């Protein structure tokens, strides 16, 4: 154990001498107040330490003691429904100890030591186990079965294992390896946050993470195990999009990181999530959620650690074979914390003052996502999808954090303040957004939804792009300059925008749309476009086509219940044909 003394204090940065025996990223206790810090730079026996708590009142000469361990998280039963700060301190337990305001130097274990869990053994004495094998389970919440796995480096033959009631620190099994070394397995294991948890194999991102949000699933899908970025200016709906994804995405576990967000926004999350009913199970959404709250007024260094804490917890559940969705809101605040620490370390600044290693740090974070074959003899499939919000100042995505993120992620959901002000939700701009997973997932859509899904999607995208070009002409010379065919194009594109892409997050039916319903909605709009264009060539008048009463029903198809989709769809198509035939007849007369 290395002990040194403080030489200098600069905000969250503390310089200590006499630290020759400690290593990079060691956790240290600073001063007699036992503040938690982490070594981020070494010069001879001088260490630069980022302190995760308020440093006011510290002075030179106070002791600094290294623990010899890296910043790690506790992984075990009790994670679900917990609310942690950036370094996995449970905020509810701290409140019981120190009141509503975080006190410095408070040390509270991340997992409750007094809670008893019912452990059910799945292996027997004499079984050979390897890292990642499930030795038993704990029913953590009504909807999450927590699998107790053999930690890395503790495989061997089981010498002792018992079902029963245990605390997280109690030994539930003992293994012995070929060298005769014995390991005591508890319900809990630890893992350093800056190191990705191991797996056997990474799989191709060839299946979508279904979200029920039409603009995402149809136009800009994210793969299961994929990474997406949601950049947008203030008030464009980043947080609402992430709430919708947390609620509806096809994920077993949700990890939500409020990284440097406003305190009132985080309060909304903390109040809303317990009240939100999980649509799949009917239980509270919190029963499959872990929240990490690191608001903008908390120490800036802990903000830097928060996304690593979150993604390590997410990887742990991925290793159990679950599909995990991680929301980071927002990575811009995390990058600002990096910039502040880099400035205090007097490092050479990069663009806009951000450190030169901003891109590599972002990549280290996002690359931990993926669909994988987990460790262990069962070789289960688990996935971790990461959706990171970016808050570029003034909505300018040419700034460094947005640009560094776009070089790494494969899905870009560009939020548009203009759309948000028009009350268009989700405010995803269909002309600037993109998904690079579309081609790799084309086969899945064709096999699982419809053989012509990709063609229909391409036609919808093409119509939206043509609408943008036609609107430029209208601005210059007016609507009368367009041909009847182009007018029908504009009407079909308007229908796509207002009826298909616009989605009401607070409507009980419209808040979530299945892929089958999305397919039928696209078919109806394109049927109107194709049949109207054909009718024009047969002499039909434009105005009656635009003002067909059936168009109201096409627009309201999104509010049709799931079990009525086919019936209503066939009825609308039938009536569309009748209306168009009548319009053609009137045109002939």
C-alpha positions as CSV (number, residue, x, y, z in Angstrom):
1,X,0.0,0.0,0.0
2,X,1.5,3.3,-1.1
3,X,1.1,6.4,1.0
4,X,1.9,9.9,-0.2
5,X,1.2,13.6,0.7
6,X,-0.8,16.3,-1.2
7,X,1.4,18.8,-2.9
8,X,-1.2,20.8,-4.9
9,X,-5.0,21.0,-5.2
10,X,-6.7,22.4,-8.4
11,X,-10.4,21.8,-8.3
12,X,-11.0,18.0,-8.7
13,X,-7.3,17.5,-9.5
14,X,-4.9,16.6,-6.6
15,X,-1.1,16.3,-7.1
16,X,0.5,14.0,-4.5
17,X,4.2,13.1,-3.9
18,X,5.6,9.8,-2.6
19,X,3.4,7.7,-4.8
20,X,6.1,5.7,-6.6
21,X,4.6,2.3,-5.6
22,X,1.1,2.9,-7.0
23,X,-0.1,2.2,-10.6
24,X,-2.1,4.0,-13.2
25,X,-5.9,4.0,-12.5
26,X,-5.4,2.9,-8.8
27,X,-8.1,4.0,-6.5
28,X,-6.8,6.2,-3.7
29,X,-8.2,7.7,-0.5
30,X,-7.4,11.4,-0.3
31,X,-6.9,13.3,3.1
32,X,-8.3,12.2,6.4
33,X,-11.8,12.7,5.0
34,X,-11.3,9.6,2.9
35,X,-12.3,11.2,-0.4
36,X,-12.3,8.7,-3.3
37,X,-9.9,9.4,-6.2
38,X,-8.2,7.7,-9.1
39,X,-4.6,8.0,-10.4
40,X,-4.7,9.4,-14.0
41,X,-1.0,10.4,-14.5
42,X,2.4,9.4,-13.0
43,X,5.6,11.4,-13.1
44,X,8.3,9.6,-11.1
45,X,6.9,9.4,-7.6
46,X,4.4,12.2,-8.3
47,X,0.8,11.2,-9.1
48,X,-2.0,13.2,-10.6
49,X,-5.3,12.1,-9.0
50,X,-8.9,13.0,-10.1
51,X,-11.0,13.2,-7.0
52,X,-14.6,12.0,-7.3
53,X,-15.8,14.3,-4.5
54,X,-15.7,18.0,-3.7
55,X,-12.1,19.0,-2.8
56,X,-12.8,22.4,-1.0
57,X,-10.9,22.6,2.2
58,X,-8.0,20.2,1.2
59,X,-4.5,21.5,1.6
60,X,-0.9,20.5,1.1
61,X,0.6,17.9,3.5
62,X,-2.5,15.8,3.9
63,X,-2.2,12.1,3.4
64,X,-3.0,10.1,0.2
65,X,-3.3,6.3,0.5
66,X,-3.5,4.0,-2.5
67,X,-5.7,0.9,-2.2
68,X,-3.8,-0.9,-5.0
69,X,-7.0,-1.7,-6.8
70,X,-8.6,-0.2,-9.9
71,X,-12.0,1.5,-9.9
72,X,-14.4,-1.4,-9.8
73,X,-18.1,-2.1,-9.6
74,X,-19.9,-4.7,-7.5
75,X,-22.0,-7.0,-9.7
76,X,-24.7,-9.2,-8.1
77,X,-28.3,-9.3,-7.0
78,X,-29.6,-5.9,-6.0
79,X,-28.4,-4.0,-9.1
80,X,-31.9,-3.8,-10.6
81,X,-34.1,-1.0,-9.3
82,X,-31.0,0.7,-7.8
83,X,-30.1,4.4,-8.3
84,X,-26.3,5.0,-8.2
85,X,-24.1,8.0,-8.6
86,X,-21.2,8.0,-11.2
87,X,-19.0,5.7,-9.1
88,X,-21.7,3.2,-8.0
89,X,-22.6,4.7,-4.6
90,X,-26.3,4.0,-3.9
91,X,-27.9,7.4,-3.5
92,X,-30.9,6.1,-1.5
93,X,-28.5,4.5,1.1
94,X,-26.3,7.6,1.3
95,X,-29.5,9.7,1.9
96,X,-30.3,7.5,4.9
97,X,-26.8,8.1,6.3
98,X,-26.2,11.8,5.5
99,X,-29.5,13.3,4.5
100,X,-30.6,15.0,1.3
101,X,-27.2,16.4,0.4
102,X,-24.2,14.2,-0.5
103,X,-21.7,14.3,2.3
104,X,-18.0,13.9,1.5
105,X,-16.2,10.7,2.5
106,X,-19.3,8.7,3.0
107,X,-18.6,5.0,2.3
108,X,-21.6,2.9,1.5
109,X,-21.4,-0.5,-0.2
110,X,-23.0,-0.6,-3.7
111,X,-25.0,-3.8,-3.0
112,X,-27.0,-4.0,0.2
113,X,-25.1,-6.2,2.7
114,X,-28.1,-6.9,5.0
115,X,-30.5,-8.1,2.3
116,X,-31.1,-11.9,2.1
117,X,-31.5,-13.5,-1.3
118,X,-32.9,-16.9,-2.2
119,X,-30.2,-18.8,-4.1
120,X,-31.2,-21.8,-6.2
121,X,-28.2,-24.0,-7.2
122,X,-28.2,-25.4,-10.7
123,X,-24.8,-27.3,-10.5
124,X,-23.9,-30.1,-8.2
125,X,-20.7,-31.2,-6.3
126,X,-18.3,-32.7,-8.8
127,X,-19.4,-30.7,-11.8
128,X,-16.6,-29.0,-13.8
129,X,-17.3,-25.4,-14.4
130,X,-15.5,-22.7,-16.4
131,X,-15.7,-18.9,-16.2
132,X,-19.2,-17.7,-17.3
133,X,-21.0,-20.9,-16.4
134,X,-24.2,-20.3,-14.4
135,X,-24.0,-22.1,-11.0
136,X,-27.4,-21.0,-9.8
137,X,-30.0,-18.3,-9.9
138,X,-31.7,-15.6,-7.7
139,X,-35.1,-14.2,-8.5
140,X,-34.1,-10.5,-8.2
141,X,-37.4,-9.0,-9.3
142,X,-40.6,-10.5,-10.6
143,X,-39.3,-10.2,-14.2
144,X,-35.5,-10.5,-13.8
145,X,-33.9,-13.9,-13.0
146,X,-30.4,-13.0,-11.9
147,X,-27.9,-15.7,-13.0
148,X,-24.9,-16.3,-10.6
149,X,-21.9,-16.9,-12.9
150,X,-18.4,-18.2,-12.2
151,X,-16.1,-15.2,-12.2
152,X,-13.1,-15.0,-14.6
153,X,-10.2,-17.1,-13.2
154,X,-12.2,-19.1,-10.8
155,X,-13.2,-22.2,-12.9
156,X,-12.6,-25.8,-11.7
157,X,-14.5,-28.6,-10.1
158,X,-17.2,-27.7,-7.6
159,X,-16.3,-29.0,-4.2
160,X,-19.3,-27.5,-2.3
161,X,-22.5,-25.8,-3.3
162,X,-25.8,-25.3,-1.5
163,X,-29.2,-23.7,-2.2
164,X,-30.6,-21.4,0.5
165,X,-30.8,-17.9,1.8
166,X,-27.6,-15.8,1.5
167,X,-26.3,-12.3,1.7
168,X,-24.3,-11.1,-1.3
169,X,-21.0,-11.6,0.5
170,X,-21.7,-15.2,1.7
171,X,-20.0,-18.1,0.0
172,X,-22.5,-20.2,-2.0
173,X,-20.0,-22.5,-3.7
174,X,-16.3,-23.6,-3.6
175,X,-14.4,-24.6,-6.7
176,X,-10.9,-26.1,-7.0
177,X,-8.7,-25.9,-10.1
178,X,-6.1,-28.4,-11.5
179,X,-3.4,-26.7,-9.4
180,X,-5.3,-27.4,-6.2
181,X,-6.2,-23.7,-5.7
182,X,-9.6,-23.2,-4.0
183,X,-12.0,-20.3,-4.8
184,X,-14.9,-19.2,-2.8
185,X,-17.8,-18.1,-5.0
186,X,-20.2,-15.5,-3.5
187,X,-23.4,-14.0,-5.0
188,X,-21.3,-10.9,-5.9
189,X,-18.3,-10.4,-8.1
190,X,-16.2,-7.3,-8.8
191,X,-14.9,-5.9,-12.2
192,X,-12.7,-2.9,-13.1
193,X,-14.8,-0.4,-15.0
194,X,-12.2,0.6,-17.6
195,X,-11.7,-3.0,-18.9
196,X,-14.4,-4.6,-21.1
197,X,-15.8,-7.9,-19.8
198,X,-14.6,-10.9,-21.9
199,X,-16.8,-13.0,-24.3
200,X,-16.2,-15.9,-26.7
201,X,-17.2,-14.4,-30.0
202,X,-18.7,-11.2,-31.5
203,X,-21.5,-11.8,-33.9
204,X,-22.6,-9.8,-37.0
205,X,-25.2,-7.1,-36.4
206,X,-27.7,-8.7,-38.7
207,X,-31.0,-8.4,-36.7
208,X,-32.8,-5.3,-35.6
209,X,-33.5,-4.0,-32.2
210,X,-37.2,-3.5,-32.6
211,X,-38.3,-0.2,-30.9
212,X,-41.9,0.3,-32.1
213,X,-40.9,3.8,-33.3
214,X,-41.8,3.9,-37.0
215,X,-39.1,6.4,-38.1
216,X,-36.5,4.3,-36.4
217,X,-37.6,0.7,-37.3
218,X,-38.5,1.5,-40.9
219,X,-36.1,4.2,-42.1
220,X,-33.1,4.2,-39.7
221,X,-33.0,0.9,-37.8
222,X,-30.4,0.0,-35.1
223,X,-29.1,-3.5,-34.9
224,X,-29.3,-5.6,-31.8
225,X,-25.9,-5.0,-30.3
226,X,-25.5,-1.9,-32.4
227,X,-24.6,1.7,-31.5
228,X,-26.6,4.8,-32.3
229,X,-26.2,8.5,-31.7
230,X,-29.0,11.0,-31.0
231,X,-27.6,14.5,-31.5
232,X,-29.9,17.5,-31.3
233,X,-30.2,21.0,-29.8
234,X,-31.9,21.8,-26.6
235,X,-35.6,21.1,-26.6
236,X,-35.5,18.8,-29.6
237,X,-36.6,15.7,-27.7
238,X,-33.4,13.7,-27.0
239,X,-34.6,12.7,-23.5
240,X,-38.1,11.8,-24.7
241,X,-36.7,9.6,-27.5
242,X,-34.5,7.8,-25.0
243,X,-37.5,7.3,-22.6
244,X,-39.5,5.8,-25.5
245,X,-36.6,3.5,-26.4
246,X,-36.1,2.5,-22.7
247,X,-39.8,1.7,-22.5
248,X,-40.4,-0.1,-25.8
249,X,-37.1,-1.4,-27.2
250,X,-36.8,-5.2,-27.3
251,X,-34.5,-5.3,-24.3
252,X,-34.6,-7.4,-21.2
253,X,-32.6,-4.9,-19.1
254,X,-32.3,-1.1,-19.4
255,X,-29.3,0.8,-18.0
256,X,-30.0,4.6,-18.0
257,X,-27.0,6.9,-17.4
258,X,-27.9,10.5,-16.7
259,X,-24.4,11.9,-17.3
260,X,-24.1,15.6,-16.4
261,X,-27.8,16.2,-17.1
262,X,-29.9,18.9,-15.4
263,X,-31.0,17.8,-11.9
264,X,-34.7,18.4,-12.8
265,X,-34.4,16.2,-15.9
266,X,-32.9,13.4,-13.8
267,X,-35.7,13.9,-11.2
268,X,-38.3,13.4,-14.0
269,X,-36.6,10.1,-14.9
270,X,-36.5,9.0,-11.2
271,X,-40.2,9.9,-10.8
272,X,-41.4,8.6,-14.1
273,X,-39.6,5.2,-14.4
274,X,-41.1,3.7,-11.3
275,X,-44.6,4.8,-12.5
276,X,-44.2,3.6,-16.1
277,X,-45.7,0.2,-16.7
278,X,-43.6,-2.1,-18.7
279,X,-45.8,-3.0,-21.7
280,X,-44.3,-6.5,-22.0
281,X,-44.9,-7.6,-18.4
282,X,-47.4,-5.2,-16.9
283,X,-44.9,-4.5,-14.0
284,X,-43.1,-1.3,-13.2
285,X,-40.4,-0.4,-15.7
286,X,-38.0,0.0,-12.8
287,X,-38.1,-3.8,-12.3
288,X,-35.7,-4.2,-15.2
289,X,-33.8,-0.9,-15.0
290,X,-30.6,0.3,-13.4
291,X,-30.3,4.1,-13.1
292,X,-27.0,6.0,-12.8
293,X,-27.7,9.6,-11.8
294,X,-24.8,12.0,-12.2
295,X,-26.3,15.5,-12.4
296,X,-24.5,18.6,-13.6
297,X,-23.9,19.9,-10.1
298,X,-22.1,16.7,-8.9
299,X,-18.3,16.6,-8.9
300,X,-17.1,16.7,-12.5
301,X,-14.6,13.8,-12.3
302,X,-17.4,11.4,-11.3
303,X,-19.2,12.3,-14.5
304,X,-16.2,11.0,-16.4
305,X,-16.4,7.6,-14.6
306,X,-20.2,7.3,-14.9
307,X,-20.4,5.9,-18.4
308,X,-17.8,3.3,-17.6
309,X,-19.7,2.3,-14.5
310,X,-22.9,2.0,-16.5
311,X,-21.5,0.0,-19.4
312,X,-19.8,-2.5,-17.1
313,X,-23.1,-3.2,-15.3
314,X,-24.7,-3.5,-18.8
315,X,-22.0,-6.0,-19.9
316,X,-22.6,-8.1,-16.8
317,X,-26.3,-8.6,-17.7
318,X,-25.3,-9.2,-21.3
319,X,-23.0,-12.1,-20.1
320,X,-26.1,-13.7,-18.6
321,X,-27.5,-14.0,-22.1
322,X,-29.9,-11.0,-21.8
323,X,-30.5,-8.3,-24.4
324,X,-29.5,-5.0,-22.8
325,X,-30.1,-1.4,-23.9
326,X,-27.9,1.3,-22.5
327,X,-28.9,5.0,-22.8
328,X,-26.2,7.6,-22.2
329,X,-27.6,11.1,-21.8
330,X,-25.5,12.9,-22.7
331,X,-22.0,12.1,-23.9
332,X,-21.3,15.8,-24.5
333,X,-21.4,16.4,-20.7
334,X,-19.0,13.5,-20.3
335,X,-16.6,15.0,-22.9
336,X,-16.8,18.4,-21.1
337,X,-15.6,16.6,-17.9
338,X,-12.7,15.1,-19.9
339,X,-11.9,18.6,-21.2
340,X,-11.9,20.1,-17.7
341,X,-9.6,17.4,-16.3
342,X,-7.3,17.6,-19.4
343,X,-7.0,21.4,-18.9
344,X,-6.1,21.0,-15.2
345,X,-3.4,18.5,-16.2
346,X,-2.1,21.1,-18.6
347,X,-2.2,18.7,-21.5
348,X,-1.9,20.1,-25.1
349,X,-5.5,20.9,-26.1
350,X,-7.1,19.7,-29.3
351,X,-10.0,21.1,-31.2
352,X,-12.1,23.5,-29.1
353,X,-10.1,22.7,-26.0
354,X,-11.1,19.0,-25.9
355,X,-8.2,16.6,-25.3
356,X,-6.5,15.0,-28.3
357,X,-7.6,11.6,-27.1
358,X,-11.4,12.5,-27.2
359,X,-12.0,10.2,-30.2
360,X,-10.2,7.2,-28.8
361,X,-12.0,7.5,-25.5
362,X,-15.4,7.7,-27.2
363,X,-14.4,4.6,-29.3
364,X,-13.4,2.6,-26.2
365,X,-16.9,3.3,-24.8
366,X,-19.0,2.5,-27.9
367,X,-16.9,-0.5,-29.0
368,X,-18.0,-2.3,-25.8
369,X,-21.4,-2.7,-27.4
370,X,-22.2,-5.8,-29.5
371,X,-24.1,-9.0,-29.9
372,X,-21.8,-11.8,-28.6
373,X,-21.5,-15.5,-27.7
374,X,-21.0,-15.4,-23.9
375,X,-18.3,-17.2,-21.9
376,X,-19.3,-20.5,-20.4
377,X,-20.1,-24.0,-21.7
378,X,-23.7,-23.1,-22.6
379,X,-22.5,-20.4,-25.2
380,X,-25.6,-18.3,-24.8
381,X,-26.2,-15.2,-27.0
382,X,-26.3,-11.8,-25.3
383,X,-26.4,-8.3,-26.7
384,X,-25.6,-4.8,-25.6
385,X,-27.0,-1.9,-27.6
386,X,-25.8,1.6,-26.9
387,X,-27.7,4.8,-27.6
388,X,-25.8,7.9,-26.8
389,X,-27.3,11.4,-26.8
390,X,-25.1,14.3,-27.9
391,X,-25.9,17.9,-27.0
392,X,-23.9,20.1,-29.4
393,X,-23.8,23.7,-28.4
394,X,-26.4,25.6,-30.5
395,X,-27.3,22.4,-32.3
396,X,-24.1,22.6,-34.4
397,X,-23.1,19.0,-35.2
398,X,-19.8,20.1,-36.8
399,X,-18.4,20.5,-33.2
400,X,-15.8,17.9,-32.1
401,X,-17.9,15.6,-29.9
402,X,-20.6,15.1,-32.6
403,X,-18.0,14.5,-35.3
404,X,-15.9,12.1,-33.2
405,X,-19.2,10.2,-32.4
406,X,-20.3,10.0,-36.0
407,X,-17.0,8.4,-37.0
408,X,-17.7,5.6,-34.6
409,X,-21.5,4.9,-34.5
410,X,-23.4,3.5,-37.5
411,X,-26.8,5.0,-36.8
412,X,-27.4,8.8,-36.7
413,X,-30.8,10.0,-35.6
414,X,-30.4,13.8,-36.2
415,X,-33.0,15.6,-34.2
416,X,-34.3,18.9,-35.6
417,X,-35.5,21.8,-33.5
418,X,-37.7,23.0,-36.4
419,X,-39.6,19.7,-36.3
420,X,-39.8,19.8,-32.6
421,X,-41.4,23.3,-32.6
422,X,-43.9,22.0,-35.2
423,X,-44.9,19.4,-32.6
424,X,-43.6,16.6,-34.9
425,X,-42.4,13.7,-32.7
426,X,-40.0,12.0,-32.9
427,X,-38.2,15.1,-34.4
428,X,-35.8,12.9,-36.4
429,X,-34.9,14.7,-39.6
430,X,-35.3,12.1,-42.4
431,X,-33.1,14.0,-44.8
432,X,-30.0,14.1,-42.6
433,X,-30.3,10.9,-40.6
434,X,-28.9,7.5,-41.7
435,X,-28.4,3.9,-40.6
436,X,-25.5,1.8,-41.9
437,X,-27.0,-1.4,-40.6
438,X,-29.8,-1.4,-43.2
439,X,-28.1,-3.6,-45.8
440,X,-26.8,-6.2,-43.3
441,X,-30.3,-6.5,-41.9
442,X,-32.2,-6.6,-45.2
443,X,-32.3,-10.4,-45.2
444,X,-33.9,-10.4,-41.7
445,X,-36.6,-8.0,-42.7
446,X,-37.4,-9.9,-45.9
447,X,-37.6,-13.3,-44.1
448,X,-39.4,-12.1,-40.9
449,X,-41.7,-9.2,-42.1
450,X,-42.2,-9.1,-45.9
451,X,-40.3,-10.0,-49.0
452,X,-40.8,-6.5,-50.5
453,X,-40.0,-4.6,-47.2
454,X,-36.7,-3.1,-48.5
455,X,-38.3,-2.0,-51.8
456,X,-41.2,-0.3,-50.0
457,X,-38.8,1.4,-47.6
458,X,-36.7,2.6,-50.5
459,X,-39.7,4.1,-52.3
460,X,-40.8,5.9,-49.1
461,X,-37.3,7.4,-48.7
462,X,-37.3,8.4,-52.3
463,X,-40.6,10.2,-52.1
464,X,-39.4,12.2,-49.0
465,X,-36.3,13.2,-50.9
466,X,-38.3,14.2,-54.0
467,X,-40.7,16.2,-51.8
468,X,-37.7,18.3,-50.5
469,X,-36.6,19.1,-54.1
470,X,-40.2,20.0,-55.2
471,X,-40.6,22.3,-52.1
472,X,-37.6,24.3,-53.3
473,X,-39.4,24.8,-56.7
474,X,-42.6,25.8,-54.9
475,X,-40.8,28.4,-52.9
476,X,-39.4,29.9,-56.1
477,X,-42.3,29.8,-58.5
478,X,-45.3,28.7,-56.5
479,X,-47.5,25.5,-56.4
480,X,-49.2,26.3,-59.8
481,X,-45.9,25.6,-61.6
482,X,-46.0,21.9,-60.6
483,X,-47.6,19.2,-62.7
484,X,-50.5,17.1,-61.4
485,X,-48.2,14.1,-61.0
486,X,-45.8,16.2,-58.8
487,X,-48.7,17.5,-56.7
488,X,-49.8,13.9,-56.0
489,X,-46.1,13.2,-55.0
490,X,-46.3,16.1,-52.5
491,X,-49.6,14.8,-51.1
492,X,-48.2,11.2,-50.7
493,X,-45.0,12.6,-49.0
494,X,-47.2,14.7,-46.7
495,X,-49.1,11.6,-45.8
496,X,-45.8,9.8,-45.0
497,X,-44.7,12.7,-42.8
498,X,-47.9,13.4,-40.9
499,X,-49.5,9.9,-40.8
500,X,-46.5,7.6,-40.8
501,X,-43.4,9.4,-39.3
502,X,-45.4,11.5,-36.8
503,X,-46.0,9.3,-33.7
504,X,-47.8,10.2,-30.4
505,X,-45.7,9.0,-27.5
506,X,-48.7,9.5,-25.1
507,X,-51.4,7.7,-27.2
508,X,-52.0,4.2,-25.9
509,X,-52.1,2.6,-29.4
510,X,-49.8,4.9,-31.4
511,X,-47.0,4.9,-28.8
512,X,-45.8,1.5,-30.2
513,X,-46.3,0.1,-33.7
514,X,-45.4,-3.5,-34.7
515,X,-43.4,-4.2,-37.8
516,X,-46.4,-5.8,-39.4
517,X,-48.5,-2.6,-38.9
518,X,-45.6,-0.4,-40.1
519,X,-45.5,-2.5,-43.3
520,X,-49.3,-2.1,-43.9
521,X,-49.1,1.7,-43.2
522,X,-46.4,2.1,-45.9
523,X,-48.5,-0.1,-48.3
524,X,-51.6,2.1,-47.8
525,X,-49.7,5.4,-48.5
526,X,-48.0,3.9,-51.6
527,X,-51.3,2.4,-52.8
528,X,-52.8,5.9,-52.7
529,X,-49.8,7.3,-54.6
530,X,-49.7,4.5,-57.2
531,X,-53.5,4.4,-57.9
532,X,-53.8,8.2,-58.0
533,X,-50.9,8.5,-60.4
534,X,-52.5,5.8,-62.6
535,X,-55.9,7.6,-62.4
536,X,-54.3,10.9,-63.6
537,X,-53.0,9.2,-66.7
538,X,-56.6,8.0,-67.4
539,X,-57.9,11.5,-67.3
540,X,-59.0,11.9,-63.6
541,X,-59.1,15.3,-62.1
542,X,-56.5,16.3,-59.4
543,X,-58.7,17.9,-56.7
544,X,-61.1,14.9,-56.3
545,X,-58.1,12.6,-55.9
546,X,-56.5,14.8,-53.2
547,X,-59.8,15.3,-51.3
548,X,-60.9,11.6,-51.3
549,X,-62.6,10.8,-47.9
550,X,-60.7,7.5,-47.7
551,X,-57.5,9.5,-47.1
552,X,-58.8,10.4,-43.6
553,X,-59.0,6.6,-42.9
554,X,-55.5,6.0,-44.2
555,X,-54.2,8.7,-41.9
556,X,-56.0,7.2,-38.9
557,X,-54.8,3.7,-39.6
558,X,-52.1,4.2,-37.0
559,X,-54.8,4.2,-34.2
560,X,-56.2,0.8,-35.3
561,X,-55.8,-2.0,-32.7
562,X,-53.5,-4.8,-33.5
563,X,-56.2,-7.5,-33.8
564,X,-58.1,-5.4,-36.3
565,X,-55.2,-4.5,-38.7
566,X,-55.9,-7.0,-41.5
567,X,-59.7,-6.3,-41.6
568,X,-59.3,-2.5,-41.7
569,X,-56.4,-2.7,-44.1
570,X,-58.5,-4.8,-46.6
571,X,-61.5,-2.5,-46.2
572,X,-59.5,0.7,-46.9
573,X,-57.9,-0.8,-50.0
574,X,-61.3,-1.9,-51.3
575,X,-62.8,1.5,-50.7
576,X,-59.8,3.2,-52.3
577,X,-60.4,1.3,-55.5
578,X,-64.1,2.2,-55.5
579,X,-63.4,5.9,-54.9
580,X,-60.7,6.1,-57.6
581,X,-63.0,4.3,-60.2
582,X,-65.7,6.8,-59.5
583,X,-63.3,9.7,-60.0
584,X,-62.0,8.3,-63.3
585,X,-65.6,7.9,-64.5
586,X,-66.4,11.5,-63.6
587,X,-63.3,12.6,-65.5
588,X,-64.4,10.7,-68.6
589,X,-67.8,12.4,-68.5
